[in-house]
Amino acid sequence: MKKLLLSLLLAGSSMAAFAQLPTFGIKGGANFSTLHVSLDGTNISVNSGTLTTFNAGVFVDFKFGNVSLQPALNLSGKGGKFGGVFSDTEDSNIEQGDGKFNLIYLQLPVNLVYHVPVVVGDIYFGAGPYVAKGISGKVKGSDAEGNSISEDIKFGDDGDIKSMEYGANAIAGIKLKTGLLFNVNYDLGLSNIAPNADGGKLKTRVFGISIGYAF
């Protein structure tokens, strides 16, 4: 994934001289995120409930006719909701309850995008890889007795969640001639973000909607 991302960035740099003037833009909106849990060697897999969070970022679009290379830098909220959250503390060992895992990543996607001209502007769709770094996280919930839980999530190989994540994403939308754009995206996490899974895997899934403006 790192080699593919680097190759796309290098290709974009080398081709920039032959492209039209790049378009810069901003966008932001809502993410609807889940976490996918699976156990190695079994058919057992669980999807969390959907967590509503946010996305915001900037992008640059290097266009070559109807095709463009579009890197971006986004803040992306991820996570999910679970019943039966387990929390080991010095005072309690909670076995039942519910919780919300809220993760915030700084994410760099690089998409190859195809544009279809229409009367009002362009319809576009594309896909590419992304790399993301966890910068903030929190778990909130309650146990079976209704007691509240709120703990920060530590990123890193020795923490609660790995700091780096890799995946693939797809985008589609419409950009009006005024520069206003409406966008949808789907991010498929491919890397296991659980640092000590003991045969299990934890991956992110995100569907996002956003509105933005291209200058």
C-alpha positions as CSV (number, residue, x, y, z in Angstrom):
1,M,0.0,0.0,0.0
2,K,2.8,2.4,0.8
3,K,4.6,1.7,-2.5
4,L,1.3,2.2,-4.4
5,L,0.6,5.5,-2.7
6,L,4.2,6.7,-3.3
7,S,4.0,5.7,-7.0
8,L,0.8,7.6,-7.5
9,L,2.3,10.7,-5.8
10,L,5.4,10.5,-8.0
11,A,3.4,10.0,-11.1
12,G,1.3,13.0,-10.2
13,S,4.5,15.1,-9.7
14,S,6.0,14.1,-13.0
15,M,2.7,14.6,-15.0
16,A,1.9,17.9,-13.4
17,A,3.8,19.8,-16.0
18,F,1.5,18.4,-18.7
19,A,-1.7,19.0,-16.8
20,Q,-4.2,21.9,-16.8
21,L,-3.8,24.4,-14.0
22,P,-4.7,22.4,-10.8
23,T,-7.9,23.0,-9.0
24,F,-7.9,23.4,-5.2
25,G,-10.8,22.7,-3.0
26,I,-12.3,22.2,0.4
27,K,-15.1,20.0,1.6
28,G,-16.7,18.7,4.8
29,G,-19.6,16.7,6.0
30,A,-20.7,13.6,7.8
31,N,-19.3,10.1,8.2
32,F,-21.3,7.0,9.0
33,S,-18.7,4.6,10.4
34,T,-18.6,1.0,11.5
35,L,-16.0,-1.4,12.8
36,H,-15.6,-4.9,11.5
37,V,-14.3,-7.6,13.8
38,S,-13.3,-11.1,12.6
39,L,-11.5,-14.1,14.1
40,D,-8.8,-16.0,12.2
41,G,-9.6,-19.6,11.3
42,T,-13.3,-19.2,11.8
43,N,-16.4,-17.8,10.1
44,I,-17.1,-15.5,13.0
45,S,-17.4,-11.9,12.1
46,V,-19.2,-9.0,13.7
47,N,-20.1,-5.5,12.4
48,S,-20.6,-2.8,15.0
49,G,-23.5,-0.4,15.0
50,T,-23.1,2.8,13.0
51,L,-21.4,5.8,14.5
52,T,-22.2,9.3,13.1
53,T,-19.2,11.5,13.0
54,F,-17.5,14.0,10.6
55,N,-15.1,14.6,7.8
56,A,-13.3,17.8,6.7
57,G,-10.4,18.4,4.4
58,V,-8.7,20.0,1.4
59,F,-7.8,18.6,-2.0
60,V,-5.9,19.4,-5.2
61,D,-7.0,18.1,-8.6
62,F,-4.5,17.7,-11.4
63,K,-6.6,17.3,-14.6
64,F,-5.6,15.6,-17.8
65,G,-8.6,15.9,-20.2
66,N,-11.4,14.0,-18.5
67,V,-9.1,12.2,-16.1
68,S,-7.5,13.7,-13.0
69,L,-5.2,12.7,-10.1
70,Q,-6.6,14.0,-6.8
71,P,-4.6,13.8,-3.6
72,A,-6.3,15.2,-0.4
73,L,-5.7,15.7,3.2
74,N,-8.6,15.0,5.5
75,L,-9.7,14.8,9.1
76,S,-11.9,11.7,9.2
77,G,-13.9,10.4,12.1
78,K,-14.2,6.6,12.4
79,G,-15.3,4.0,14.9
80,G,-18.5,2.3,15.9
81,K,-21.1,1.4,18.5
82,F,-21.1,-1.9,20.4
83,G,-23.3,-3.6,22.9
84,G,-21.4,-5.6,25.6
85,V,-18.4,-3.3,25.9
86,F,-15.7,-4.7,28.2
87,S,-13.7,-2.4,30.4
88,D,-10.9,-3.6,32.7
89,T,-10.1,-1.1,35.4
90,E,-8.7,-1.3,38.9
91,D,-12.2,-0.8,40.3
92,S,-14.4,-2.9,38.0
93,N,-14.5,-5.6,35.4
94,I,-17.5,-4.7,33.2
95,E,-19.0,-7.6,31.2
96,Q,-22.2,-6.1,29.9
97,G,-23.2,-2.7,28.7
98,D,-22.9,-0.5,25.6
99,G,-20.2,1.8,24.2
100,K,-19.1,4.1,21.5
101,F,-15.6,4.0,20.0
102,N,-14.8,7.4,18.4
103,L,-11.5,7.5,16.4
104,I,-10.1,10.6,14.6
105,Y,-7.6,10.1,11.8
106,L,-5.5,12.4,9.6
107,Q,-6.0,10.7,6.3
108,L,-4.2,11.1,2.9
109,P,-6.1,9.5,0.0
110,V,-4.8,9.7,-3.6
111,N,-7.6,9.0,-6.2
112,L,-7.7,8.6,-9.9
113,V,-10.9,10.4,-11.0
114,Y,-12.9,10.3,-14.2
115,H,-15.0,13.4,-15.1
116,V,-18.1,13.3,-17.3
117,P,-19.1,16.8,-18.5
118,V,-22.8,17.6,-18.2
119,V,-24.8,20.8,-18.7
120,V,-24.4,22.0,-15.2
121,G,-20.8,21.0,-14.6
122,D,-19.1,17.6,-14.2
123,I,-20.2,14.2,-12.8
124,Y,-17.1,12.4,-11.4
125,F,-16.2,9.1,-9.9
126,G,-12.9,7.5,-8.9
127,A,-10.9,5.4,-6.5
128,G,-7.5,4.9,-5.0
129,P,-5.5,4.0,-1.8
130,Y,-5.2,5.9,1.4
131,V,-2.9,6.0,4.4
132,A,-4.2,7.4,7.8
133,K,-2.7,8.2,11.2
134,G,-4.7,8.1,14.4
135,I,-4.5,11.3,16.3
136,S,-7.3,11.2,18.8
137,G,-9.7,8.6,20.3
138,K,-12.2,8.0,23.1
139,V,-14.5,5.3,24.2
140,K,-17.7,6.2,26.0
141,G,-20.5,4.0,27.3
142,S,-22.2,2.5,30.3
143,D,-22.3,-0.8,32.1
144,A,-25.3,-2.9,32.9
145,E,-26.0,-0.8,36.0
146,G,-26.0,2.4,34.0
147,N,-22.6,3.7,35.3
148,S,-20.9,5.9,32.7
149,I,-17.5,5.0,31.2
150,S,-15.2,7.5,29.4
151,E,-11.6,6.7,28.6
152,D,-9.1,8.1,26.1
153,I,-7.8,5.6,23.4
154,K,-4.0,5.3,23.1
155,F,-2.6,4.9,19.6
156,G,0.5,2.8,19.0
157,D,1.8,-0.8,18.8
158,D,1.7,-0.9,22.6
159,G,-1.6,1.0,22.9
160,D,-5.2,0.3,22.3
161,I,-5.2,0.9,18.5
162,K,-2.4,0.9,16.0
163,S,-1.4,4.4,15.0
164,M,-1.3,3.8,11.2
165,E,-4.0,2.5,9.0
166,Y,-4.2,1.7,5.2
167,G,-7.1,1.1,2.9
168,A,-8.9,1.8,-0.3
169,N,-11.6,4.4,-1.0
170,A,-14.0,5.3,-3.8
171,I,-15.6,8.7,-4.5
172,A,-18.4,10.0,-6.7
173,G,-20.2,13.3,-7.0
174,I,-21.1,16.3,-9.0
175,K,-19.2,19.6,-9.4
176,L,-21.3,22.5,-10.6
177,K,-19.8,25.2,-12.9
178,T,-20.0,27.6,-9.9
179,G,-17.4,25.4,-8.1
180,L,-19.9,24.0,-5.6
181,L,-19.6,20.2,-5.3
182,F,-21.6,17.4,-3.7
183,N,-19.6,14.3,-2.8
184,V,-20.0,10.7,-1.5
185,N,-17.2,8.4,-0.5
186,Y,-16.6,4.9,0.9
187,D,-13.5,4.0,2.8
188,L,-12.6,0.3,3.2
189,G,-10.0,-0.3,5.8
190,L,-7.6,-3.1,4.8
191,S,-5.2,-3.2,7.7
192,N,-5.8,-4.6,11.1
193,I,-5.8,-1.8,13.6
194,A,-5.8,-4.0,16.7
195,P,-2.3,-4.1,18.0
196,N,-2.6,-7.4,20.0
197,A,-5.5,-9.2,18.4
198,D,-4.5,-12.8,19.3
199,G,-5.9,-14.1,16.1
200,G,-8.6,-11.4,15.6
201,K,-8.8,-8.5,13.2
202,L,-10.4,-5.1,13.6
203,K,-11.0,-3.0,10.5
204,T,-12.8,0.3,9.7
205,R,-15.6,0.9,7.3
206,V,-16.8,4.5,6.5
207,F,-19.5,5.9,4.2
208,G,-19.3,9.7,4.0
209,I,-21.2,12.5,2.4
210,S,-19.9,16.0,2.0
211,I,-20.3,19.4,0.4
212,G,-17.5,21.5,-0.8
213,Y,-16.1,24.2,-3.1
214,A,-13.5,24.0,-5.8
215,F,-11.5,27.2,-6.6
